[in-house]
Amino acid sequence: MAEPLSQQATATLKALLTGSDPVSSALRAQIPHTQVADRCGCGCVTVDLAVDRAAVPPAPAHGNPAADAW
């Protein structure tokens, strides 16, 4: 069940997406339309995000993720 982003998650995304490049700008525009779609089952703070694609256009493709981990 989707839930709104917390203030901390919103602030973290904004901090990671600083800059005036087109990708960062497009991703920042998606933040108000983003929800937590799922959480990691182990209890850590990892979340899966979902963007309302009808509300905001996609960001341009790029090869430098804001954050990626396994």
PyMOL Python script that loads the backbone (N, CA, C, O; Angstrom):
from pymol import cmd

cmd.read_pdbstr("""\
ATOM      1  N   MET A   1       0.829  -1.172   0.000  1.00  0.00           N
ATOM      2  CA  MET A   1       0.000   0.000   0.000  1.00  0.00           C
ATOM      3  C   MET A   1       0.882   1.247   0.000  1.00  0.00           C
ATOM      4  O   MET A   1       1.754   1.387   0.858  1.00  0.00           O
ATOM      5  N   ALA A   2       0.669   2.130  -0.931  1.00  0.00           N
ATOM      6  CA  ALA A   2       1.496   3.328  -1.070  1.00  0.00           C
ATOM      7  C   ALA A   2       1.236   4.292   0.079  1.00  0.00           C
ATOM      8  O   ALA A   2       0.127   4.380   0.606  1.00  0.00           O
ATOM      9  N   GLU A   3       2.283   5.006   0.446  1.00  0.00           N
ATOM     10  CA  GLU A   3       2.173   6.010   1.503  1.00  0.00           C
ATOM     11  C   GLU A   3       2.973   7.242   1.092  1.00  0.00           C
ATOM     12  O   GLU A   3       3.919   7.128   0.312  1.00  0.00           O
ATOM     13  N   PRO A   4       2.612   8.411   1.601  1.00  0.00           N
ATOM     14  CA  PRO A   4       3.339   9.629   1.235  1.00  0.00           C
ATOM     15  C   PRO A   4       4.796   9.566   1.695  1.00  0.00           C
ATOM     16  O   PRO A   4       5.138   8.847   2.634  1.00  0.00           O
ATOM     17  N   LEU A   5       5.636  10.329   1.017  1.00  0.00           N
ATOM     18  CA  LEU A   5       7.026  10.462   1.454  1.00  0.00           C
ATOM     19  C   LEU A   5       7.065  11.216   2.783  1.00  0.00           C
ATOM     20  O   LEU A   5       6.292  12.150   2.997  1.00  0.00           O
ATOM     21  N   SER A   6       7.953  10.813   3.654  1.00  0.00           N
ATOM     22  CA  SER A   6       8.146  11.556   4.906  1.00  0.00           C
ATOM     23  C   SER A   6       8.882  12.858   4.596  1.00  0.00           C
ATOM     24  O   SER A   6       9.459  13.018   3.521  1.00  0.00           O
ATOM     25  N   GLN A   7       8.854  13.773   5.543  1.00  0.00           N
ATOM     26  CA  GLN A   7       9.606  15.021   5.369  1.00  0.00           C
ATOM     27  C   GLN A   7      11.093  14.737   5.232  1.00  0.00           C
ATOM     28  O   GLN A   7      11.790  15.404   4.467  1.00  0.00           O
ATOM     29  N   GLN A   8      11.580  13.745   5.976  1.00  0.00           N
ATOM     30  CA  GLN A   8      12.999  13.386   5.897  1.00  0.00           C
ATOM     31  C   GLN A   8      13.340  12.821   4.518  1.00  0.00           C
ATOM     32  O   GLN A   8      14.378  13.166   3.953  1.00  0.00           O
ATOM     33  N   ALA A   9      12.485  11.963   3.973  1.00  0.00           N
ATOM     34  CA  ALA A   9      12.740  11.401   2.650  1.00  0.00           C
ATOM     35  C   ALA A   9      12.711  12.492   1.588  1.00  0.00           C
ATOM     36  O   ALA A   9      13.540  12.502   0.679  1.00  0.00           O
ATOM     37  N   THR A  10      11.767  13.399   1.703  1.00  0.00           N
ATOM     38  CA  THR A  10      11.681  14.518   0.756  1.00  0.00           C
ATOM     39  C   THR A  10      12.938  15.372   0.825  1.00  0.00           C
ATOM     40  O   THR A  10      13.493  15.743  -0.209  1.00  0.00           O
ATOM     41  N   ALA A  11      13.387  15.683   2.023  1.00  0.00           N
ATOM     42  CA  ALA A  11      14.605  16.491   2.189  1.00  0.00           C
ATOM     43  C   ALA A  11      15.824  15.770   1.639  1.00  0.00           C
ATOM     44  O   ALA A  11      16.689  16.396   1.027  1.00  0.00           O
ATOM     45  N   THR A  12      15.905  14.459   1.848  1.00  0.00           N
ATOM     46  CA  THR A  12      17.035  13.678   1.337  1.00  0.00           C
ATOM     47  C   THR A  12      17.055  13.694  -0.185  1.00  0.00           C
ATOM     48  O   THR A  12      18.107  13.904  -0.789  1.00  0.00           O
ATOM     49  N   LEU A  13      15.905  13.473  -0.809  1.00  0.00           N
ATOM     50  CA  LEU A  13      15.848  13.506  -2.271  1.00  0.00           C
ATOM     51  C   LEU A  13      16.258  14.871  -2.808  1.00  0.00           C
ATOM     52  O   LEU A  13      17.016  14.958  -3.774  1.00  0.00           O
ATOM     53  N   LYS A  14      15.767  15.926  -2.193  1.00  0.00           N
ATOM     54  CA  LYS A  14      16.119  17.279  -2.643  1.00  0.00           C
ATOM     55  C   LYS A  14      17.622  17.517  -2.497  1.00  0.00           C
ATOM     56  O   LYS A  14      18.230  18.149  -3.361  1.00  0.00           O
ATOM     57  N   ALA A  15      18.226  17.020  -1.419  1.00  0.00           N
ATOM     58  CA  ALA A  15      19.668  17.193  -1.208  1.00  0.00           C
ATOM     59  C   ALA A  15      20.470  16.410  -2.244  1.00  0.00           C
ATOM     60  O   ALA A  15      21.505  16.884  -2.712  1.00  0.00           O
ATOM     61  N   LEU A  16      20.003  15.217  -2.604  1.00  0.00           N
ATOM     62  CA  LEU A  16      20.707  14.403  -3.600  1.00  0.00           C
ATOM     63  C   LEU A  16      20.569  14.963  -5.010  1.00  0.00           C
ATOM     64  O   LEU A  16      21.415  14.716  -5.868  1.00  0.00           O
ATOM     65  N   LEU A  17      19.501  15.716  -5.244  1.00  0.00           N
ATOM     66  CA  LEU A  17      19.193  16.173  -6.602  1.00  0.00           C
ATOM     67  C   LEU A  17      19.451  17.662  -6.797  1.00  0.00           C
ATOM     68  O   LEU A  17      18.761  18.308  -7.586  1.00  0.00           O
ATOM     69  N   THR A  18      20.421  18.208  -6.098  1.00  0.00           N
ATOM     70  CA  THR A  18      20.768  19.611  -6.302  1.00  0.00           C
ATOM     71  C   THR A  18      21.442  19.757  -7.662  1.00  0.00           C
ATOM     72  O   THR A  18      21.991  18.793  -8.197  1.00  0.00           O
ATOM     73  N   GLY A  19      21.399  20.920  -8.195  1.00  0.00           N
ATOM     74  CA  GLY A  19      22.028  21.177  -9.485  1.00  0.00           C
ATOM     75  C   GLY A  19      21.003  21.673 -10.482  1.00  0.00           C
ATOM     76  O   GLY A  19      19.797  21.488 -10.318  1.00  0.00           O
ATOM     77  N   SER A  20      21.513  22.302 -11.511  1.00  0.00           N
ATOM     78  CA  SER A  20      20.627  22.895 -12.514  1.00  0.00           C
ATOM     79  C   SER A  20      20.542  22.070 -13.796  1.00  0.00           C
ATOM     80  O   SER A  20      19.916  22.496 -14.766  1.00  0.00           O
ATOM     81  N   ASP A  21      21.167  20.893 -13.806  1.00  0.00           N
ATOM     82  CA  ASP A  21      21.119  20.062 -15.015  1.00  0.00           C
ATOM     83  C   ASP A  21      19.682  19.570 -15.247  1.00  0.00           C
ATOM     84  O   ASP A  21      18.896  19.499 -14.302  1.00  0.00           O
ATOM     85  N   PRO A  22      19.340  19.236 -16.478  1.00  0.00           N
ATOM     86  CA  PRO A  22      17.963  18.838 -16.807  1.00  0.00           C
ATOM     87  C   PRO A  22      17.474  17.598 -16.058  1.00  0.00           C
ATOM     88  O   PRO A  22      16.295  17.516 -15.713  1.00  0.00           O
ATOM     89  N   VAL A  23      18.351  16.642 -15.802  1.00  0.00           N
ATOM     90  CA  VAL A  23      17.933  15.421 -15.108  1.00  0.00           C
ATOM     91  C   VAL A  23      17.569  15.735 -13.661  1.00  0.00           C
ATOM     92  O   VAL A  23      16.505  15.332 -13.191  1.00  0.00           O
ATOM     93  N   SER A  24      18.433  16.443 -12.958  1.00  0.00           N
ATOM     94  CA  SER A  24      18.138  16.799 -11.564  1.00  0.00           C
ATOM     95  C   SER A  24      16.866  17.627 -11.466  1.00  0.00           C
ATOM     96  O   SER A  24      16.041  17.401 -10.581  1.00  0.00           O
ATOM     97  N   SER A  25      16.706  18.575 -12.364  1.00  0.00           N
ATOM     98  CA  SER A  25      15.497  19.411 -12.361  1.00  0.00           C
ATOM     99  C   SER A  25      14.243  18.572 -12.577  1.00  0.00           C
ATOM    100  O   SER A  25      13.240  18.768 -11.891  1.00  0.00           O
ATOM    101  N   ALA A  26      14.292  17.645 -13.521  1.00  0.00           N
ATOM    102  CA  ALA A  26      13.127  16.793 -13.805  1.00  0.00           C
ATOM    103  C   ALA A  26      12.827  15.869 -12.631  1.00  0.00           C
ATOM    104  O   ALA A  26      11.662  15.659 -12.293  1.00  0.00           O
ATOM    105  N   LEU A  27      13.853  15.319 -12.011  1.00  0.00           N
ATOM    106  CA  LEU A  27      13.637  14.439 -10.865  1.00  0.00           C
ATOM    107  C   LEU A  27      13.089  15.212  -9.667  1.00  0.00           C
ATOM    108  O   LEU A  27      12.227  14.705  -8.950  1.00  0.00           O
ATOM    109  N   ARG A  28      13.577  16.428  -9.441  1.00  0.00           N
ATOM    110  CA  ARG A  28      13.020  17.261  -8.357  1.00  0.00           C
ATOM    111  C   ARG A  28      11.546  17.550  -8.596  1.00  0.00           C
ATOM    112  O   ARG A  28      10.760  17.580  -7.648  1.00  0.00           O
ATOM    113  N   ALA A  29      11.161  17.763  -9.848  1.00  0.00           N
ATOM    114  CA  ALA A  29       9.760  18.039 -10.174  1.00  0.00           C
ATOM    115  C   ALA A  29       8.878  16.830  -9.878  1.00  0.00           C
ATOM    116  O   ALA A  29       7.674  16.982  -9.670  1.00  0.00           O
ATOM    117  N   GLN A  30       9.460  15.632  -9.855  1.00  0.00           N
ATOM    118  CA  GLN A  30       8.695  14.425  -9.572  1.00  0.00           C
ATOM    119  C   GLN A  30       8.445  14.214  -8.078  1.00  0.00           C
ATOM    120  O   GLN A  30       7.527  13.480  -7.712  1.00  0.00           O
ATOM    121  N   ILE A  31       9.229  14.832  -7.221  1.00  0.00           N
ATOM    122  CA  ILE A  31       9.134  14.581  -5.780  1.00  0.00           C
ATOM    123  C   ILE A  31       7.714  14.762  -5.236  1.00  0.00           C
ATOM    124  O   ILE A  31       7.261  13.901  -4.481  1.00  0.00           O
ATOM    125  N   PRO A  32       6.988  15.829  -5.575  1.00  0.00           N
ATOM    126  CA  PRO A  32       5.633  15.965  -5.024  1.00  0.00           C
ATOM    127  C   PRO A  32       4.667  14.873  -5.497  1.00  0.00           C
ATOM    128  O   PRO A  32       3.595  14.701  -4.917  1.00  0.00           O
ATOM    129  N   HIS A  33       5.035  14.149  -6.526  1.00  0.00           N
ATOM    130  CA  HIS A  33       4.185  13.113  -7.106  1.00  0.00           C
ATOM    131  C   HIS A  33       4.730  11.710  -6.810  1.00  0.00           C
ATOM    132  O   HIS A  33       4.366  10.742  -7.477  1.00  0.00           O
ATOM    133  N   THR A  34       5.599  11.614  -5.813  1.00  0.00           N
ATOM    134  CA  THR A  34       6.260  10.358  -5.464  1.00  0.00           C
ATOM    135  C   THR A  34       5.741   9.845  -4.132  1.00  0.00           C
ATOM    136  O   THR A  34       5.525  10.609  -3.191  1.00  0.00           O
ATOM    137  N   GLN A  35       5.544   8.527  -4.072  1.00  0.00           N
ATOM    138  CA  GLN A  35       5.109   7.872  -2.845  1.00  0.00           C
ATOM    139  C   GLN A  35       6.001   6.671  -2.552  1.00  0.00           C
ATOM    140  O   GLN A  35       6.681   6.153  -3.437  1.00  0.00           O
ATOM    141  N   VAL A  36       5.985   6.245  -1.306  1.00  0.00           N
ATOM    142  CA  VAL A  36       6.654   5.002  -0.921  1.00  0.00           C
ATOM    143  C   VAL A  36       5.725   3.866  -1.329  1.00  0.00           C
ATOM    144  O   VAL A  36       4.622   3.737  -0.798  1.00  0.00           O
ATOM    145  N   ALA A  37       6.172   3.044  -2.270  1.00  0.00           N
ATOM    146  CA  ALA A  37       5.358   1.947  -2.786  1.00  0.00           C
ATOM    147  C   ALA A  37       5.532   0.670  -1.972  1.00  0.00           C
ATOM    148  O   ALA A  37       4.614  -0.146  -1.888  1.00  0.00           O
ATOM    149  N   ASP A  38       6.710   0.496  -1.372  1.00  0.00           N
ATOM    150  CA  ASP A  38       7.000  -0.727  -0.625  1.00  0.00           C
ATOM    151  C   ASP A  38       8.200  -0.469   0.267  1.00  0.00           C
ATOM    152  O   ASP A  38       8.930   0.505   0.090  1.00  0.00           O
ATOM    153  N   ARG A  39       8.386  -1.353   1.221  1.00  0.00           N
ATOM    154  CA  ARG A  39       9.529  -1.271   2.132  1.00  0.00           C
ATOM    155  C   ARG A  39      10.260  -2.611   2.138  1.00  0.00           C
ATOM    156  O   ARG A  39       9.680  -3.648   1.820  1.00  0.00           O
ATOM    157  N   CYS A  40      11.517  -2.575   2.499  1.00  0.00           N
ATOM    158  CA  CYS A  40      12.300  -3.798   2.609  1.00  0.00           C
ATOM    159  C   CYS A  40      11.713  -4.656   3.740  1.00  0.00           C
ATOM    160  O   CYS A  40      11.320  -4.134   4.783  1.00  0.00           O
ATOM    161  N   GLY A  41      11.661  -5.945   3.524  1.00  0.00           N
ATOM    162  CA  GLY A  41      11.090  -6.848   4.503  1.00  0.00           C
ATOM    163  C   GLY A  41      11.945  -7.080   5.730  1.00  0.00           C
ATOM    164  O   GLY A  41      11.447  -7.604   6.727  1.00  0.00           O
ATOM    165  N   CYS A  42      13.223  -6.707   5.694  1.00  0.00           N
ATOM    166  CA  CYS A  42      14.106  -6.968   6.831  1.00  0.00           C
ATOM    167  C   CYS A  42      13.972  -5.927   7.937  1.00  0.00           C
ATOM    168  O   CYS A  42      14.484  -6.125   9.039  1.00  0.00           O
ATOM    169  N   GLY A  43      13.287  -4.818   7.654  1.00  0.00           N
ATOM    170  CA  GLY A  43      13.114  -3.796   8.679  1.00  0.00           C
ATOM    171  C   GLY A  43      14.066  -2.616   8.550  1.00  0.00           C
ATOM    172  O   GLY A  43      13.987  -1.675   9.340  1.00  0.00           O
ATOM    173  N   CYS A  44      14.964  -2.647   7.570  1.00  0.00           N
ATOM    174  CA  CYS A  44      15.864  -1.503   7.365  1.00  0.00           C
ATOM    175  C   CYS A  44      15.064  -0.345   6.754  1.00  0.00           C
ATOM    176  O   CYS A  44      13.857  -0.472   6.549  1.00  0.00           O
ATOM    177  N   VAL A  45      15.709   0.751   6.469  1.00  0.00           N
ATOM    178  CA  VAL A  45      15.008   1.938   5.971  1.00  0.00           C
ATOM    179  C   VAL A  45      14.863   1.977   4.449  1.00  0.00           C
ATOM    180  O   VAL A  45      14.402   2.979   3.902  1.00  0.00           O
ATOM    181  N   THR A  46      15.250   0.899   3.758  1.00  0.00           N
ATOM    182  CA  THR A  46      15.151   0.859   2.307  1.00  0.00           C
ATOM    183  C   THR A  46      13.688   0.911   1.864  1.00  0.00           C
ATOM    184  O   THR A  46      12.836   0.205   2.401  1.00  0.00           O
ATOM    185  N   VAL A  47      13.416   1.770   0.865  1.00  0.00           N
ATOM    186  CA  VAL A  47      12.061   1.886   0.335  1.00  0.00           C
ATOM    187  C   VAL A  47      12.098   1.827  -1.191  1.00  0.00           C
ATOM    188  O   VAL A  47      13.106   2.153  -1.818  1.00  0.00           O
ATOM    189  N   ASP A  48      10.988   1.409  -1.764  1.00  0.00           N
ATOM    190  CA  ASP A  48      10.785   1.473  -3.210  1.00  0.00           C
ATOM    191  C   ASP A  48       9.872   2.664  -3.468  1.00  0.00           C
ATOM    192  O   ASP A  48       8.842   2.824  -2.814  1.00  0.00           O
ATOM    193  N   LEU A  49      10.258   3.490  -4.420  1.00  0.00           N
ATOM    194  CA  LEU A  49       9.480   4.680  -4.730  1.00  0.00           C
ATOM    195  C   LEU A  49       8.664   4.476  -5.996  1.00  0.00           C
ATOM    196  O   LEU A  49       9.065   3.743  -6.900  1.00  0.00           O
ATOM    197  N   ALA A  50       7.516   5.134  -6.046  1.00  0.00           N
ATOM    198  CA  ALA A  50       6.663   5.106  -7.228  1.00  0.00           C
ATOM    199  C   ALA A  50       6.241   6.533  -7.542  1.00  0.00           C
ATOM    200  O   ALA A  50       5.821   7.276  -6.655  1.00  0.00           O
ATOM    201  N   VAL A  51       6.355   6.909  -8.811  1.00  0.00           N
ATOM    202  CA  VAL A  51       5.976   8.243  -9.267  1.00  0.00           C
ATOM    203  C   VAL A  51       4.667   8.143 -10.043  1.00  0.00           C
ATOM    204  O   VAL A  51       4.490   7.237 -10.858  1.00  0.00           O
ATOM    205  N   ASP A  52       3.758   9.069  -9.789  1.00  0.00           N
ATOM    206  CA  ASP A  52       2.505   9.133 -10.542  1.00  0.00           C
ATOM    207  C   ASP A  52       2.846   9.624 -11.944  1.00  0.00           C
ATOM    208  O   ASP A  52       3.028  10.821 -12.165  1.00  0.00           O
ATOM    209  N   ARG A  53       2.931   8.704 -12.876  1.00  0.00           N
ATOM    210  CA  ARG A  53       3.370   9.028 -14.236  1.00  0.00           C
ATOM    211  C   ARG A  53       2.352   9.853 -15.012  1.00  0.00           C
ATOM    212  O   ARG A  53       2.695  10.468 -16.022  1.00  0.00           O
ATOM    213  N   ALA A  54       1.120   9.873 -14.557  1.00  0.00           N
ATOM    214  CA  ALA A  54       0.104  10.698 -15.212  1.00  0.00           C
ATOM    215  C   ALA A  54       0.213  12.158 -14.772  1.00  0.00           C
ATOM    216  O   ALA A  54      -0.301  13.053 -15.444  1.00  0.00           O
ATOM    217  N   ALA A  55       0.879  12.393 -13.653  1.00  0.00           N
ATOM    218  CA  ALA A  55       0.945  13.745 -13.088  1.00  0.00           C
ATOM    219  C   ALA A  55       2.181  14.532 -13.502  1.00  0.00           C
ATOM    220  O   ALA A  55       2.184  15.762 -13.450  1.00  0.00           O
ATOM    221  N   VAL A  56       3.231  13.825 -13.912  1.00  0.00           N
ATOM    222  CA  VAL A  56       4.501  14.498 -14.192  1.00  0.00           C
ATOM    223  C   VAL A  56       5.249  13.718 -15.281  1.00  0.00           C
ATOM    224  O   VAL A  56       5.210  12.488 -15.298  1.00  0.00           O
ATOM    225  N   PRO A  57       5.931  14.432 -16.192  1.00  0.00           N
ATOM    226  CA  PRO A  57       6.656  13.727 -17.253  1.00  0.00           C
ATOM    227  C   PRO A  57       7.887  12.992 -16.711  1.00  0.00           C
ATOM    228  O   PRO A  57       8.397  13.335 -15.644  1.00  0.00           O
ATOM    229  N   PRO A  58       8.356  11.993 -17.440  1.00  0.00           N
ATOM    230  CA  PRO A  58       9.558  11.272 -17.007  1.00  0.00           C
ATOM    231  C   PRO A  58      10.801  12.151 -17.122  1.00  0.00           C
ATOM    232  O   PRO A  58      10.857  13.088 -17.917  1.00  0.00           O
ATOM    233  N   ALA A  59      11.777  11.821 -16.314  1.00  0.00           N
ATOM    234  CA  ALA A  59      13.068  12.501 -16.404  1.00  0.00           C
ATOM    235  C   ALA A  59      13.833  11.930 -17.590  1.00  0.00           C
ATOM    236  O   ALA A  59      13.620  10.777 -17.965  1.00  0.00           O
ATOM    237  N   PRO A  60      14.725  12.724 -18.187  1.00  0.00           N
ATOM    238  CA  PRO A  60      15.547  12.191 -19.276  1.00  0.00           C
ATOM    239  C   PRO A  60      16.422  11.037 -18.789  1.00  0.00           C
ATOM    240  O   PRO A  60      16.819  11.003 -17.624  1.00  0.00           O
ATOM    241  N   ALA A  61      16.715  10.114 -19.661  1.00  0.00           N
ATOM    242  CA  ALA A  61      17.600   8.996 -19.316  1.00  0.00           C
ATOM    243  C   ALA A  61      19.011   9.529 -19.035  1.00  0.00           C
ATOM    244  O   ALA A  61      19.454  10.502 -19.643  1.00  0.00           O
ATOM    245  N   HIS A  62      19.697   8.875 -18.109  1.00  0.00           N
ATOM    246  CA  HIS A  62      21.064   9.257 -17.768  1.00  0.00           C
ATOM    247  C   HIS A  62      21.780   8.058 -17.165  1.00  0.00           C
ATOM    248  O   HIS A  62      21.138   7.086 -16.765  1.00  0.00           O
ATOM    249  N   GLY A  63      23.077   8.118 -17.099  1.00  0.00           N
ATOM    250  CA  GLY A  63      23.856   6.985 -16.608  1.00  0.00           C
ATOM    251  C   GLY A  63      24.427   7.189 -15.222  1.00  0.00           C
ATOM    252  O   GLY A  63      25.337   6.460 -14.827  1.00  0.00           O
ATOM    253  N   ASN A  64      23.924   8.155 -14.467  1.00  0.00           N
ATOM    254  CA  ASN A  64      24.473   8.449 -13.161  1.00  0.00           C
ATOM    255  C   ASN A  64      23.348   8.494 -12.137  1.00  0.00           C
ATOM    256  O   ASN A  64      22.776   9.560 -11.909  1.00  0.00           O
ATOM    257  N   PRO A  65      23.012   7.351 -11.506  1.00  0.00           N
ATOM    258  CA  PRO A  65      21.908   7.357 -10.544  1.00  0.00           C
ATOM    259  C   PRO A  65      22.231   8.203  -9.316  1.00  0.00           C
ATOM    260  O   PRO A  65      23.388   8.331  -8.914  1.00  0.00           O
ATOM    261  N   ALA A  66      21.189   8.771  -8.738  1.00  0.00           N
ATOM    262  CA  ALA A  66      21.378   9.568  -7.516  1.00  0.00           C
ATOM    263  C   ALA A  66      21.874   8.676  -6.385  1.00  0.00           C
ATOM    264  O   ALA A  66      22.729   9.087  -5.601  1.00  0.00           O
ATOM    265  N   ALA A  67      21.349   7.468  -6.296  1.00  0.00           N
ATOM    266  CA  ALA A  67      21.779   6.503  -5.292  1.00  0.00           C
ATOM    267  C   ALA A  67      21.475   5.112  -5.815  1.00  0.00           C
ATOM    268  O   ALA A  67      20.416   4.872  -6.395  1.00  0.00           O
ATOM    269  N   ASP A  68      22.410   4.201  -5.605  1.00  0.00           N
ATOM    270  CA  ASP A  68      22.199   2.831  -6.046  1.00  0.00           C
ATOM    271  C   ASP A  68      23.014   1.935  -5.131  1.00  0.00           C
ATOM    272  O   ASP A  68      24.194   2.189  -4.887  1.00  0.00           O
ATOM    273  N   ALA A  69      22.382   0.892  -4.630  1.00  0.00           N
ATOM    274  CA  ALA A  69      23.092  -0.018  -3.738  1.00  0.00           C
ATOM    275  C   ALA A  69      22.449  -1.395  -3.786  1.00  0.00           C
ATOM    276  O   ALA A  69      21.283  -1.536  -4.155  1.00  0.00           O
ATOM    277  N   TRP A  70      23.212  -2.401  -3.412  1.00  0.00           N
ATOM    278  CA  TRP A  70      22.685  -3.754  -3.317  1.00  0.00           C
ATOM    279  C   TRP A  70      23.007  -4.312  -1.974  1.00  0.00           C
ATOM    280  O   TRP A  70      22.653  -5.453  -1.678  1.00  0.00           O
TER     281      TRP A  70
END
""", "prot")
cmd.dss("prot")
cmd.show_as("cartoon", "prot")
cmd.util.cbc("prot")
cmd.orient("prot")
